[in-house]
Amino acid sequence: MANHKSALKRQRQDEKRRLRNRYHRGRMRTTIRAFRSAIEAGDMDTAATLLASAISLTDRAQTKGVIHKNTASRKISRLQAAYNAASAA
């Protein structure tokens, strides 16, 4: 347990940031999961909507520092490739 005033403040800040990061990461993951299930179901209209949403949420998470920019780029690239492969089939 923190004893110094500055350590207590750091602890409060870390908890706020953890919850904020968890919120953005969770929304991103949920949307990606929904996108993948729409692809498996063959529902391309829903998949297109979810793809745009997933890309937006991934970019937002990267902007806020929740995930690294290369990780965001890789995720977006894989989502787009999955969509292109499903729409071609």
PyMOL Python script that loads the backbone (N, CA, C, O; Angstrom):
from pymol import cmd

cmd.read_pdbstr("""\
ATOM      1  N   MET A   1       0.847  -1.185   0.000  1.00  0.00           N
ATOM      2  CA  MET A   1       0.000   0.000   0.000  1.00  0.00           C
ATOM      3  C   MET A   1       0.888   1.241   0.000  1.00  0.00           C
ATOM      4  O   MET A   1       1.896   1.309   0.702  1.00  0.00           O
ATOM      5  N   ALA A   2       0.487   2.210  -0.800  1.00  0.00           N
ATOM      6  CA  ALA A   2       1.261   3.439  -0.911  1.00  0.00           C
ATOM      7  C   ALA A   2       1.126   4.282   0.349  1.00  0.00           C
ATOM      8  O   ALA A   2       0.061   4.328   0.964  1.00  0.00           O
ATOM      9  N   ASN A   3       2.209   4.947   0.728  1.00  0.00           N
ATOM     10  CA  ASN A   3       2.214   5.773   1.925  1.00  0.00           C
ATOM     11  C   ASN A   3       2.373   7.260   1.616  1.00  0.00           C
ATOM     12  O   ASN A   3       1.775   8.100   2.288  1.00  0.00           O
ATOM     13  N   HIS A   4       3.174   7.589   0.602  1.00  0.00           N
ATOM     14  CA  HIS A   4       3.429   8.982   0.281  1.00  0.00           C
ATOM     15  C   HIS A   4       2.264   9.578  -0.494  1.00  0.00           C
ATOM     16  O   HIS A   4       1.531   8.883  -1.197  1.00  0.00           O
ATOM     17  N   LYS A   5       2.123  10.870  -0.344  1.00  0.00           N
ATOM     18  CA  LYS A   5       1.026  11.570  -1.009  1.00  0.00           C
ATOM     19  C   LYS A   5       1.100  11.404  -2.528  1.00  0.00           C
ATOM     20  O   LYS A   5       0.086  11.181  -3.189  1.00  0.00           O
ATOM     21  N   SER A   6       2.300  11.515  -3.063  1.00  0.00           N
ATOM     22  CA  SER A   6       2.465  11.390  -4.512  1.00  0.00           C
ATOM     23  C   SER A   6       2.182   9.962  -4.981  1.00  0.00           C
ATOM     24  O   SER A   6       1.645   9.762  -6.071  1.00  0.00           O
ATOM     25  N   ALA A   7       2.541   8.975  -4.166  1.00  0.00           N
ATOM     26  CA  ALA A   7       2.283   7.582  -4.523  1.00  0.00           C
ATOM     27  C   ALA A   7       0.785   7.276  -4.484  1.00  0.00           C
ATOM     28  O   ALA A   7       0.278   6.505  -5.299  1.00  0.00           O
ATOM     29  N   LEU A   8       0.090   7.886  -3.534  1.00  0.00           N
ATOM     30  CA  LEU A   8      -1.366   7.711  -3.467  1.00  0.00           C
ATOM     31  C   LEU A   8      -2.040   8.319  -4.695  1.00  0.00           C
ATOM     32  O   LEU A   8      -2.969   7.740  -5.257  1.00  0.00           O
ATOM     33  N   LYS A   9      -1.560   9.489  -5.100  1.00  0.00           N
ATOM     34  CA  LYS A   9      -2.106  10.131  -6.296  1.00  0.00           C
ATOM     35  C   LYS A   9      -1.824   9.279  -7.531  1.00  0.00           C
ATOM     36  O   LYS A   9      -2.700   9.097  -8.377  1.00  0.00           O
ATOM     37  N   ARG A  10      -0.617   8.766  -7.631  1.00  0.00           N
ATOM     38  CA  ARG A  10      -0.245   7.907  -8.758  1.00  0.00           C
ATOM     39  C   ARG A  10      -1.151   6.674  -8.805  1.00  0.00           C
ATOM     40  O   ARG A  10      -1.555   6.235  -9.881  1.00  0.00           O
ATOM     41  N   GLN A  11      -1.461   6.132  -7.652  1.00  0.00           N
ATOM     42  CA  GLN A  11      -2.326   4.957  -7.568  1.00  0.00           C
ATOM     43  C   GLN A  11      -3.737   5.286  -8.087  1.00  0.00           C
ATOM     44  O   GLN A  11      -4.335   4.495  -8.816  1.00  0.00           O
ATOM     45  N   ARG A  12      -4.260   6.458  -7.704  1.00  0.00           N
ATOM     46  CA  ARG A  12      -5.580   6.883  -8.177  1.00  0.00           C
ATOM     47  C   ARG A  12      -5.574   7.078  -9.690  1.00  0.00           C
ATOM     48  O   ARG A  12      -6.507   6.668 -10.380  1.00  0.00           O
ATOM     49  N   GLN A  13      -4.520   7.704 -10.199  1.00  0.00           N
ATOM     50  CA  GLN A  13      -4.422   7.949 -11.636  1.00  0.00           C
ATOM     51  C   GLN A  13      -4.323   6.637 -12.416  1.00  0.00           C
ATOM     52  O   GLN A  13      -4.960   6.472 -13.456  1.00  0.00           O
ATOM     53  N   ASP A  14      -3.526   5.719 -11.906  1.00  0.00           N
ATOM     54  CA  ASP A  14      -3.352   4.429 -12.569  1.00  0.00           C
ATOM     55  C   ASP A  14      -4.668   3.671 -12.659  1.00  0.00           C
ATOM     56  O   ASP A  14      -4.958   3.038 -13.674  1.00  0.00           O
ATOM     57  N   GLU A  15      -5.459   3.736 -11.605  1.00  0.00           N
ATOM     58  CA  GLU A  15      -6.744   3.035 -11.605  1.00  0.00           C
ATOM     59  C   GLU A  15      -7.700   3.654 -12.628  1.00  0.00           C
ATOM     60  O   GLU A  15      -8.405   2.933 -13.333  1.00  0.00           O
ATOM     61  N   LYS A  16      -7.724   4.985 -12.709  1.00  0.00           N
ATOM     62  CA  LYS A  16      -8.560   5.658 -13.708  1.00  0.00           C
ATOM     63  C   LYS A  16      -8.133   5.262 -15.111  1.00  0.00           C
ATOM     64  O   LYS A  16      -8.971   4.962 -15.961  1.00  0.00           O
ATOM     65  N   ARG A  17      -6.834   5.262 -15.348  1.00  0.00           N
ATOM     66  CA  ARG A  17      -6.322   4.925 -16.674  1.00  0.00           C
ATOM     67  C   ARG A  17      -6.596   3.460 -17.014  1.00  0.00           C
ATOM     68  O   ARG A  17      -6.925   3.134 -18.155  1.00  0.00           O
ATOM     69  N   ARG A  18      -6.458   2.581 -16.025  1.00  0.00           N
ATOM     70  CA  ARG A  18      -6.723   1.158 -16.244  1.00  0.00           C
ATOM     71  C   ARG A  18      -8.165   0.950 -16.680  1.00  0.00           C
ATOM     72  O   ARG A  18      -8.429   0.204 -17.622  1.00  0.00           O
ATOM     73  N   LEU A  19      -9.095   1.604 -16.000  1.00  0.00           N
ATOM     74  CA  LEU A  19     -10.507   1.457 -16.345  1.00  0.00           C
ATOM     75  C   LEU A  19     -10.815   2.053 -17.711  1.00  0.00           C
ATOM     76  O   LEU A  19     -11.600   1.490 -18.473  1.00  0.00           O
ATOM     77  N   ARG A  20     -10.201   3.189 -18.022  1.00  0.00           N
ATOM     78  CA  ARG A  20     -10.416   3.815 -19.328  1.00  0.00           C
ATOM     79  C   ARG A  20      -9.862   2.930 -20.442  1.00  0.00           C
ATOM     80  O   ARG A  20     -10.514   2.732 -21.468  1.00  0.00           O
ATOM     81  N   ASN A  21      -8.649   2.395 -20.234  1.00  0.00           N
ATOM     82  CA  ASN A  21      -8.043   1.513 -21.228  1.00  0.00           C
ATOM     83  C   ASN A  21      -8.874   0.251 -21.415  1.00  0.00           C
ATOM     84  O   ASN A  21      -9.058  -0.225 -22.536  1.00  0.00           O
ATOM     85  N   ARG A  22      -9.370  -0.282 -20.313  1.00  0.00           N
ATOM     86  CA  ARG A  22     -10.181  -1.502 -20.357  1.00  0.00           C
ATOM     87  C   ARG A  22     -11.459  -1.269 -21.160  1.00  0.00           C
ATOM     88  O   ARG A  22     -11.881  -2.137 -21.924  1.00  0.00           O
ATOM     89  N   TYR A  23     -12.069  -0.104 -20.987  1.00  0.00           N
ATOM     90  CA  TYR A  23     -13.291   0.243 -21.715  1.00  0.00           C
ATOM     91  C   TYR A  23     -13.030   0.265 -23.222  1.00  0.00           C
ATOM     92  O   TYR A  23     -13.768  -0.353 -23.989  1.00  0.00           O
ATOM     93  N   HIS A  24     -11.990   0.970 -23.640  1.00  0.00           N
ATOM     94  CA  HIS A  24     -11.699   1.087 -25.073  1.00  0.00           C
ATOM     95  C   HIS A  24     -11.274  -0.256 -25.665  1.00  0.00           C
ATOM     96  O   HIS A  24     -11.696  -0.610 -26.766  1.00  0.00           O
ATOM     97  N   ARG A  25     -10.445  -1.000 -24.945  1.00  0.00           N
ATOM     98  CA  ARG A  25     -10.008  -2.301 -25.435  1.00  0.00           C
ATOM     99  C   ARG A  25     -11.185  -3.268 -25.533  1.00  0.00           C
ATOM    100  O   ARG A  25     -11.286  -4.035 -26.490  1.00  0.00           O
ATOM    101  N   GLY A  26     -12.058  -3.229 -24.557  1.00  0.00           N
ATOM    102  CA  GLY A  26     -13.223  -4.114 -24.549  1.00  0.00           C
ATOM    103  C   GLY A  26     -14.178  -3.829 -25.689  1.00  0.00           C
ATOM    104  O   GLY A  26     -14.653  -4.755 -26.347  1.00  0.00           O
ATOM    105  N   ARG A  27     -14.467  -2.551 -25.934  1.00  0.00           N
ATOM    106  CA  ARG A  27     -15.347  -2.193 -27.061  1.00  0.00           C
ATOM    107  C   ARG A  27     -14.738  -2.646 -28.379  1.00  0.00           C
ATOM    108  O   ARG A  27     -15.441  -3.159 -29.250  1.00  0.00           O
ATOM    109  N   MET A  28     -13.433  -2.456 -28.524  1.00  0.00           N
ATOM    110  CA  MET A  28     -12.752  -2.859 -29.751  1.00  0.00           C
ATOM    111  C   MET A  28     -12.858  -4.370 -29.946  1.00  0.00           C
ATOM    112  O   MET A  28     -13.203  -4.835 -31.032  1.00  0.00           O
ATOM    113  N   ARG A  29     -12.564  -5.126 -28.904  1.00  0.00           N
ATOM    114  CA  ARG A  29     -12.592  -6.589 -29.003  1.00  0.00           C
ATOM    115  C   ARG A  29     -13.995  -7.114 -29.280  1.00  0.00           C
ATOM    116  O   ARG A  29     -14.162  -8.050 -30.062  1.00  0.00           O
ATOM    117  N   THR A  30     -15.004  -6.521 -28.646  1.00  0.00           N
ATOM    118  CA  THR A  30     -16.382  -6.958 -28.849  1.00  0.00           C
ATOM    119  C   THR A  30     -16.809  -6.734 -30.288  1.00  0.00           C
ATOM    120  O   THR A  30     -17.452  -7.599 -30.882  1.00  0.00           O
ATOM    121  N   THR A  31     -16.462  -5.592 -30.855  1.00  0.00           N
ATOM    122  CA  THR A  31     -16.818  -5.292 -32.233  1.00  0.00           C
ATOM    123  C   THR A  31     -16.098  -6.224 -33.202  1.00  0.00           C
ATOM    124  O   THR A  31     -16.689  -6.678 -34.182  1.00  0.00           O
ATOM    125  N   ILE A  32     -14.835  -6.509 -32.936  1.00  0.00           N
ATOM    126  CA  ILE A  32     -14.078  -7.430 -33.789  1.00  0.00           C
ATOM    127  C   ILE A  32     -14.690  -8.822 -33.727  1.00  0.00           C
ATOM    128  O   ILE A  32     -14.808  -9.502 -34.746  1.00  0.00           O
ATOM    129  N   ARG A  33     -15.078  -9.242 -32.525  1.00  0.00           N
ATOM    130  CA  ARG A  33     -15.710 -10.557 -32.357  1.00  0.00           C
ATOM    131  C   ARG A  33     -17.029 -10.628 -33.140  1.00  0.00           C
ATOM    132  O   ARG A  33     -17.312 -11.632 -33.793  1.00  0.00           O
ATOM    133  N   ALA A  34     -17.822  -9.572 -33.073  1.00  0.00           N
ATOM    134  CA  ALA A  34     -19.093  -9.519 -33.803  1.00  0.00           C
ATOM    135  C   ALA A  34     -18.844  -9.528 -35.306  1.00  0.00           C
ATOM    136  O   ALA A  34     -19.582 -10.165 -36.058  1.00  0.00           O
ATOM    137  N   PHE A  35     -17.803  -8.818 -35.743  1.00  0.00           N
ATOM    138  CA  PHE A  35     -17.442  -8.802 -37.163  1.00  0.00           C
ATOM    139  C   PHE A  35     -17.081 -10.205 -37.652  1.00  0.00           C
ATOM    140  O   PHE A  35     -17.534 -10.639 -38.711  1.00  0.00           O
ATOM    141  N   ARG A  36     -16.268 -10.901 -36.876  1.00  0.00           N
ATOM    142  CA  ARG A  36     -15.851 -12.256 -37.279  1.00  0.00           C
ATOM    143  C   ARG A  36     -17.035 -13.219 -37.322  1.00  0.00           C
ATOM    144  O   ARG A  36     -17.097 -14.084 -38.196  1.00  0.00           O
ATOM    145  N   SER A  37     -17.972 -13.078 -36.388  1.00  0.00           N
ATOM    146  CA  SER A  37     -19.138 -13.964 -36.407  1.00  0.00           C
ATOM    147  C   SER A  37     -20.053 -13.625 -37.586  1.00  0.00           C
ATOM    148  O   SER A  37     -20.688 -14.521 -38.142  1.00  0.00           O
ATOM    149  N   ALA A  38     -20.131 -12.351 -37.977  1.00  0.00           N
ATOM    150  CA  ALA A  38     -20.914 -11.966 -39.149  1.00  0.00           C
ATOM    151  C   ALA A  38     -20.291 -12.535 -40.420  1.00  0.00           C
ATOM    152  O   ALA A  38     -21.002 -12.954 -41.333  1.00  0.00           O
ATOM    153  N   ILE A  39     -18.967 -12.547 -40.476  1.00  0.00           N
ATOM    154  CA  ILE A  39     -18.264 -13.134 -41.634  1.00  0.00           C
ATOM    155  C   ILE A  39     -18.569 -14.636 -41.716  1.00  0.00           C
ATOM    156  O   ILE A  39     -18.859 -15.158 -42.792  1.00  0.00           O
ATOM    157  N   GLU A  40     -18.501 -15.321 -40.571  1.00  0.00           N
ATOM    158  CA  GLU A  40     -18.773 -16.766 -40.555  1.00  0.00           C
ATOM    159  C   GLU A  40     -20.209 -17.059 -40.956  1.00  0.00           C
ATOM    160  O   GLU A  40     -20.477 -18.064 -41.616  1.00  0.00           O
ATOM    161  N   ALA A  41     -21.136 -16.190 -40.563  1.00  0.00           N
ATOM    162  CA  ALA A  41     -22.543 -16.388 -40.903  1.00  0.00           C
ATOM    163  C   ALA A  41     -22.827 -16.020 -42.360  1.00  0.00           C
ATOM    164  O   ALA A  41     -23.877 -16.373 -42.897  1.00  0.00           O
ATOM    165  N   GLY A  42     -21.899 -15.318 -42.992  1.00  0.00           N
ATOM    166  CA  GLY A  42     -22.069 -14.936 -44.387  1.00  0.00           C
ATOM    167  C   GLY A  42     -22.890 -13.668 -44.572  1.00  0.00           C
ATOM    168  O   GLY A  42     -23.331 -13.375 -45.683  1.00  0.00           O
ATOM    169  N   ASP A  43     -23.100 -12.920 -43.509  1.00  0.00           N
ATOM    170  CA  ASP A  43     -23.875 -11.688 -43.556  1.00  0.00           C
ATOM    171  C   ASP A  43     -22.941 -10.523 -43.898  1.00  0.00           C
ATOM    172  O   ASP A  43     -22.386  -9.884 -43.004  1.00  0.00           O
ATOM    173  N   MET A  44     -22.773 -10.254 -45.184  1.00  0.00           N
ATOM    174  CA  MET A  44     -21.785  -9.278 -45.616  1.00  0.00           C
ATOM    175  C   MET A  44     -22.213  -7.833 -45.355  1.00  0.00           C
ATOM    176  O   MET A  44     -21.364  -6.960 -45.177  1.00  0.00           O
ATOM    177  N   ASP A  45     -23.523  -7.574 -45.331  1.00  0.00           N
ATOM    178  CA  ASP A  45     -23.980  -6.208 -45.052  1.00  0.00           C
ATOM    179  C   ASP A  45     -23.629  -5.806 -43.624  1.00  0.00           C
ATOM    180  O   ASP A  45     -23.104  -4.720 -43.379  1.00  0.00           O
ATOM    181  N   THR A  46     -23.930  -6.701 -42.689  1.00  0.00           N
ATOM    182  CA  THR A  46     -23.593  -6.443 -41.291  1.00  0.00           C
ATOM    183  C   THR A  46     -22.084  -6.387 -41.112  1.00  0.00           C
ATOM    184  O   THR A  46     -21.567  -5.561 -40.359  1.00  0.00           O
ATOM    185  N   ALA A  47     -21.381  -7.278 -41.812  1.00  0.00           N
ATOM    186  CA  ALA A  47     -19.923  -7.325 -41.705  1.00  0.00           C
ATOM    187  C   ALA A  47     -19.296  -6.010 -42.178  1.00  0.00           C
ATOM    188  O   ALA A  47     -18.329  -5.532 -41.586  1.00  0.00           O
ATOM    189  N   ALA A  48     -19.850  -5.431 -43.248  1.00  0.00           N
ATOM    190  CA  ALA A  48     -19.311  -4.164 -43.752  1.00  0.00           C
ATOM    191  C   ALA A  48     -19.487  -3.051 -42.720  1.00  0.00           C
ATOM    192  O   ALA A  48     -18.583  -2.241 -42.510  1.00  0.00           O
ATOM    193  N   THR A  49     -20.644  -3.016 -42.084  1.00  0.00           N
ATOM    194  CA  THR A  49     -20.900  -2.010 -41.049  1.00  0.00           C
ATOM    195  C   THR A  49     -19.979  -2.216 -39.856  1.00  0.00           C
ATOM    196  O   THR A  49     -19.403  -1.264 -39.329  1.00  0.00           O
ATOM    197  N   LEU A  50     -19.847  -3.475 -39.435  1.00  0.00           N
ATOM    198  CA  LEU A  50     -19.006  -3.786 -38.285  1.00  0.00           C
ATOM    199  C   LEU A  50     -17.525  -3.558 -38.595  1.00  0.00           C
ATOM    200  O   LEU A  50     -16.748  -3.200 -37.710  1.00  0.00           O
ATOM    201  N   LEU A  51     -17.141  -3.766 -39.846  1.00  0.00           N
ATOM    202  CA  LEU A  51     -15.747  -3.520 -40.234  1.00  0.00           C
ATOM    203  C   LEU A  51     -15.402  -2.047 -40.045  1.00  0.00           C
ATOM    204  O   LEU A  51     -14.362  -1.713 -39.478  1.00  0.00           O
ATOM    205  N   ALA A  52     -16.277  -1.173 -40.523  1.00  0.00           N
ATOM    206  CA  ALA A  52     -16.031   0.266 -40.372  1.00  0.00           C
ATOM    207  C   ALA A  52     -15.966   0.643 -38.897  1.00  0.00           C
ATOM    208  O   ALA A  52     -15.118   1.437 -38.489  1.00  0.00           O
ATOM    209  N   SER A  53     -16.855   0.076 -38.109  1.00  0.00           N
ATOM    210  CA  SER A  53     -16.879   0.360 -36.676  1.00  0.00           C
ATOM    211  C   SER A  53     -15.619  -0.167 -35.992  1.00  0.00           C
ATOM    212  O   SER A  53     -15.031   0.515 -35.153  1.00  0.00           O
ATOM    213  N   ALA A  54     -15.207  -1.385 -36.355  1.00  0.00           N
ATOM    214  CA  ALA A  54     -14.014  -1.986 -35.750  1.00  0.00           C
ATOM    215  C   ALA A  54     -12.758  -1.191 -36.095  1.00  0.00           C
ATOM    216  O   ALA A  54     -11.885  -1.007 -35.247  1.00  0.00           O
ATOM    217  N   ILE A  55     -12.666  -0.724 -37.327  1.00  0.00           N
ATOM    218  CA  ILE A  55     -11.513   0.079 -37.732  1.00  0.00           C
ATOM    219  C   ILE A  55     -11.488   1.383 -36.946  1.00  0.00           C
ATOM    220  O   ILE A  55     -10.433   1.815 -36.480  1.00  0.00           O
ATOM    221  N   SER A  56     -12.647   2.005 -36.803  1.00  0.00           N
ATOM    222  CA  SER A  56     -12.734   3.258 -36.055  1.00  0.00           C
ATOM    223  C   SER A  56     -12.329   3.066 -34.597  1.00  0.00           C
ATOM    224  O   SER A  56     -11.555   3.855 -34.055  1.00  0.00           O
ATOM    225  N   LEU A  57     -12.850   2.025 -33.968  1.00  0.00           N
ATOM    226  CA  LEU A  57     -12.535   1.766 -32.566  1.00  0.00           C
ATOM    227  C   LEU A  57     -11.070   1.398 -32.373  1.00  0.00           C
ATOM    228  O   LEU A  57     -10.460   1.768 -31.369  1.00  0.00           O
ATOM    229  N   THR A  58     -10.506   0.672 -33.329  1.00  0.00           N
ATOM    230  CA  THR A  58      -9.092   0.302 -33.253  1.00  0.00           C
ATOM    231  C   THR A  58      -8.213   1.542 -33.380  1.00  0.00           C
ATOM    232  O   THR A  58      -7.237   1.697 -32.646  1.00  0.00           O
ATOM    233  N   ASP A  59      -8.565   2.426 -34.317  1.00  0.00           N
ATOM    234  CA  ASP A  59      -7.815   3.679 -34.458  1.00  0.00           C
ATOM    235  C   ASP A  59      -7.930   4.534 -33.200  1.00  0.00           C
ATOM    236  O   ASP A  59      -6.957   5.154 -32.770  1.00  0.00           O
ATOM    237  N   ARG A  60      -9.115   4.561 -32.619  1.00  0.00           N
ATOM    238  CA  ARG A  60      -9.323   5.360 -31.410  1.00  0.00           C
ATOM    239  C   ARG A  60      -8.493   4.811 -30.250  1.00  0.00           C
ATOM    240  O   ARG A  60      -7.903   5.574 -29.485  1.00  0.00           O
ATOM    241  N   ALA A  61      -8.452   3.484 -30.127  1.00  0.00           N
ATOM    242  CA  ALA A  61      -7.665   2.865 -29.058  1.00  0.00           C
ATOM    243  C   ALA A  61      -6.182   3.174 -29.244  1.00  0.00           C
ATOM    244  O   ALA A  61      -5.462   3.402 -28.273  1.00  0.00           O
ATOM    245  N   GLN A  62      -5.734   3.179 -30.497  1.00  0.00           N
ATOM    246  CA  GLN A  62      -4.337   3.492 -30.785  1.00  0.00           C
ATOM    247  C   GLN A  62      -4.038   4.954 -30.471  1.00  0.00           C
ATOM    248  O   GLN A  62      -2.980   5.269 -29.925  1.00  0.00           O
ATOM    249  N   THR A  63      -4.954   5.836 -30.810  1.00  0.00           N
ATOM    250  CA  THR A  63      -4.767   7.263 -30.555  1.00  0.00           C
ATOM    251  C   THR A  63      -4.675   7.550 -29.065  1.00  0.00           C
ATOM    252  O   THR A  63      -3.907   8.412 -28.640  1.00  0.00           O
ATOM    253  N   LYS A  64      -5.451   6.834 -28.281  1.00  0.00           N
ATOM    254  CA  LYS A  64      -5.473   7.050 -26.837  1.00  0.00           C
ATOM    255  C   LYS A  64      -4.347   6.311 -26.116  1.00  0.00           C
ATOM    256  O   LYS A  64      -4.216   6.423 -24.897  1.00  0.00           O
ATOM    257  N   GLY A  65      -3.537   5.560 -26.855  1.00  0.00           N
ATOM    258  CA  GLY A  65      -2.397   4.885 -26.258  1.00  0.00           C
ATOM    259  C   GLY A  65      -2.728   3.559 -25.613  1.00  0.00           C
ATOM    260  O   GLY A  65      -1.924   3.028 -24.847  1.00  0.00           O
ATOM    261  N   VAL A  66      -3.897   3.013 -25.906  1.00  0.00           N
ATOM    262  CA  VAL A  66      -4.295   1.733 -25.322  1.00  0.00           C
ATOM    263  C   VAL A  66      -3.531   0.593 -25.992  1.00  0.00           C
ATOM    264  O   VAL A  66      -3.099  -0.351 -25.330  1.00  0.00           O
ATOM    265  N   ILE A  67      -3.371   0.692 -27.316  1.00  0.00           N
ATOM    266  CA  ILE A  67      -2.597  -0.303 -28.055  1.00  0.00           C
ATOM    267  C   ILE A  67      -1.543   0.430 -28.891  1.00  0.00           C
ATOM    268  O   ILE A  67      -1.677   1.618 -29.183  1.00  0.00           O
ATOM    269  N   HIS A  68      -0.516  -0.291 -29.260  1.00  0.00           N
ATOM    270  CA  HIS A  68       0.575   0.268 -30.051  1.00  0.00           C
ATOM    271  C   HIS A  68       0.105   0.500 -31.481  1.00  0.00           C
ATOM    272  O   HIS A  68      -0.805  -0.180 -31.953  1.00  0.00           O
ATOM    273  N   LYS A  69       0.719   1.454 -32.170  1.00  0.00           N
ATOM    274  CA  LYS A  69       0.270   1.790 -33.525  1.00  0.00           C
ATOM    275  C   LYS A  69       0.479   0.628 -34.498  1.00  0.00           C
ATOM    276  O   LYS A  69      -0.330   0.431 -35.405  1.00  0.00           O
ATOM    277  N   ASN A  70       1.549  -0.138 -34.322  1.00  0.00           N
ATOM    278  CA  ASN A  70       1.765  -1.286 -35.209  1.00  0.00           C
ATOM    279  C   ASN A  70       0.734  -2.378 -34.948  1.00  0.00           C
ATOM    280  O   ASN A  70       0.305  -3.058 -35.880  1.00  0.00           O
ATOM    281  N   THR A  71       0.338  -2.550 -33.709  1.00  0.00           N
ATOM    282  CA  THR A  71      -0.696  -3.520 -33.369  1.00  0.00           C
ATOM    283  C   THR A  71      -2.014  -3.114 -34.012  1.00  0.00           C
ATOM    284  O   THR A  71      -2.721  -3.957 -34.563  1.00  0.00           O
ATOM    285  N   ALA A  72      -2.346  -1.837 -33.946  1.00  0.00           N
ATOM    286  CA  ALA A  72      -3.575  -1.337 -34.556  1.00  0.00           C
ATOM    287  C   ALA A  72      -3.538  -1.552 -36.065  1.00  0.00           C
ATOM    288  O   ALA A  72      -4.523  -1.986 -36.661  1.00  0.00           O
ATOM    289  N   SER A  73      -2.417  -1.253 -36.667  1.00  0.00           N
ATOM    290  CA  SER A  73      -2.262  -1.419 -38.107  1.00  0.00           C
ATOM    291  C   SER A  73      -2.412  -2.885 -38.505  1.00  0.00           C
ATOM    292  O   SER A  73      -3.068  -3.195 -39.500  1.00  0.00           O
ATOM    293  N   ARG A  74      -1.813  -3.777 -37.741  1.00  0.00           N
ATOM    294  CA  ARG A  74      -1.899  -5.210 -38.021  1.00  0.00           C
ATOM    295  C   ARG A  74      -3.336  -5.713 -37.893  1.00  0.00           C
ATOM    296  O   ARG A  74      -3.812  -6.467 -38.742  1.00  0.00           O
ATOM    297  N   LYS A  75      -4.017  -5.296 -36.840  1.00  0.00           N
ATOM    298  CA  LYS A  75      -5.402  -5.721 -36.629  1.00  0.00           C
ATOM    299  C   LYS A  75      -6.300  -5.250 -37.771  1.00  0.00           C
ATOM    300  O   LYS A  75      -7.108  -6.020 -38.291  1.00  0.00           O
ATOM    301  N   ILE A  76      -6.156  -3.992 -38.155  1.00  0.00           N
ATOM    302  CA  ILE A  76      -6.977  -3.435 -39.233  1.00  0.00           C
ATOM    303  C   ILE A  76      -6.700  -4.161 -40.536  1.00  0.00           C
ATOM    304  O   ILE A  76      -7.625  -4.471 -41.287  1.00  0.00           O
ATOM    305  N   SER A  77      -5.443  -4.433 -40.806  1.00  0.00           N
ATOM    306  CA  SER A  77      -5.062  -5.128 -42.027  1.00  0.00           C
ATOM    307  C   SER A  77      -5.682  -6.526 -42.085  1.00  0.00           C
ATOM    308  O   SER A  77      -6.178  -6.947 -43.130  1.00  0.00           O
ATOM    309  N   ARG A  78      -5.651  -7.234 -40.970  1.00  0.00           N
ATOM    310  CA  ARG A  78      -6.211  -8.584 -40.926  1.00  0.00           C
ATOM    311  C   ARG A  78      -7.728  -8.576 -41.049  1.00  0.00           C
ATOM    312  O   ARG A  78      -8.311  -9.461 -41.676  1.00  0.00           O
ATOM    313  N   LEU A  79      -8.362  -7.580 -40.451  1.00  0.00           N
ATOM    314  CA  LEU A  79      -9.822  -7.466 -40.579  1.00  0.00           C
ATOM    315  C   LEU A  79     -10.206  -7.201 -42.032  1.00  0.00           C
ATOM    316  O   LEU A  79     -11.135  -7.814 -42.559  1.00  0.00           O
ATOM    317  N   GLN A  80      -9.488  -6.290 -42.670  1.00  0.00           N
ATOM    318  CA  GLN A  80      -9.772  -5.951 -44.063  1.00  0.00           C
ATOM    319  C   GLN A  80      -9.524  -7.149 -44.973  1.00  0.00           C
ATOM    320  O   GLN A  80     -10.287  -7.394 -45.907  1.00  0.00           O
ATOM    321  N   ALA A  81      -8.458  -7.893 -44.700  1.00  0.00           N
ATOM    322  CA  ALA A  81      -8.159  -9.082 -45.503  1.00  0.00           C
ATOM    323  C   ALA A  81      -9.236 -10.150 -45.334  1.00  0.00           C
ATOM    324  O   ALA A  81      -9.610 -10.815 -46.300  1.00  0.00           O
ATOM    325  N   ALA A  82      -9.730 -10.312 -44.122  1.00  0.00           N
ATOM    326  CA  ALA A  82     -10.798 -11.284 -43.873  1.00  0.00           C
ATOM    327  C   ALA A  82     -12.064 -10.874 -44.608  1.00  0.00           C
ATOM    328  O   ALA A  82     -12.751 -11.719 -45.181  1.00  0.00           O
ATOM    329  N   TYR A  83     -12.375  -9.591 -44.596  1.00  0.00           N
ATOM    330  CA  TYR A  83     -13.567  -9.100 -45.295  1.00  0.00           C
ATOM    331  C   TYR A  83     -13.430  -9.303 -46.796  1.00  0.00           C
ATOM    332  O   TYR A  83     -14.365  -9.758 -47.455  1.00  0.00           O
ATOM    333  N   ASN A  84     -12.261  -8.964 -47.334  1.00  0.00           N
ATOM    334  CA  ASN A  84     -12.035  -9.112 -48.788  1.00  0.00           C
ATOM    335  C   ASN A  84     -12.118 -10.580 -49.214  1.00  0.00           C
ATOM    336  O   ASN A  84     -12.675 -10.895 -50.265  1.00  0.00           O
ATOM    337  N   ALA A  85     -11.564 -11.471 -48.398  1.00  0.00           N
ATOM    338  CA  ALA A  85     -11.606 -12.898 -48.728  1.00  0.00           C
ATOM    339  C   ALA A  85     -13.044 -13.416 -48.669  1.00  0.00           C
ATOM    340  O   ALA A  85     -13.445 -14.217 -49.513  1.00  0.00           O
ATOM    341  N   ALA A  86     -13.816 -12.972 -47.692  1.00  0.00           N
ATOM    342  CA  ALA A  86     -15.198 -13.439 -47.555  1.00  0.00           C
ATOM    343  C   ALA A  86     -16.078 -12.878 -48.679  1.00  0.00           C
ATOM    344  O   ALA A  86     -16.967 -13.567 -49.178  1.00  0.00           O
ATOM    345  N   SER A  87     -15.831 -11.648 -49.065  1.00  0.00           N
ATOM    346  CA  SER A  87     -16.669 -11.045 -50.117  1.00  0.00           C
ATOM    347  C   SER A  87     -16.312 -11.616 -51.497  1.00  0.00           C
ATOM    348  O   SER A  87     -17.156 -11.645 -52.392  1.00  0.00           O
ATOM    349  N   ALA A  88     -15.067 -12.067 -51.667  1.00  0.00           N
ATOM    350  CA  ALA A  88     -14.662 -12.675 -52.930  1.00  0.00           C
ATOM    351  C   ALA A  88     -15.238 -14.085 -53.075  1.00  0.00           C
ATOM    352  O   ALA A  88     -15.483 -14.545 -54.190  1.00  0.00           O
ATOM    353  N   ALA A  89     -15.450 -14.752 -51.974  1.00  0.00           N
ATOM    354  CA  ALA A  89     -15.948 -16.131 -52.013  1.00  0.00           C
ATOM    355  C   ALA A  89     -17.448 -16.200 -52.229  1.00  0.00           C
ATOM    356  O   ALA A  89     -18.014 -17.291 -52.285  1.00  0.00           O
TER     357      ALA A  89
END
""", "prot")
cmd.dss("prot")
cmd.show_as("cartoon", "prot")
cmd.util.cbc("prot")
cmd.orient("prot")
